[in-house]
Amino acid sequence: MKILVLDDSEQVLDDIAEYMRSVNPEHIVVTCNNCASITYQYDSCEAPFDLFVLDLNVRTLGLTKDQAQRTKNGLFTGWIALREIILHRTPEASIVIFSGWCKALETYILSKESTDEEKKLYYELLRADRLIYKINGYEALKKFIQ
């Protein structure tokens, strides 16, 4: 399985990659600490990714000015990356959101502030079982991938 992990903490990225490889040495784990890294990995990798593990609150490097403004000061960068980078290139992607901000994302989606397009995408992903899990925190992620 080829997995891309997005988090802006190098320690978390290293820990998750090491753990995923220990669970299955055949996992190919690519780590990214910003959206520019995601784009680079897409452009330089031959095989598509099977799974994306995304933190929501990461730096906006690699997003357009308009995209960065919609992240709520970085809070939803992972959501914007999912919508506007990942699903455009890998529409059938499976996604794990691991973040302490999952509840904030749900609140945002339910609010009048989110667009109809965002609401539709969120619920389509949930219904299709493509949004595999919404995990609050690193320890819960480790339990999920065992």
Helices and strands as residue ranges (DSSP letters): E 2-6, H 10-23, E 28-32, H 35-44, E 51-54, H 65-69, H 77-81, I 82-86, H 87-89, E 94-98, H 102-110, H 116-127, E 131-135, H 138-144
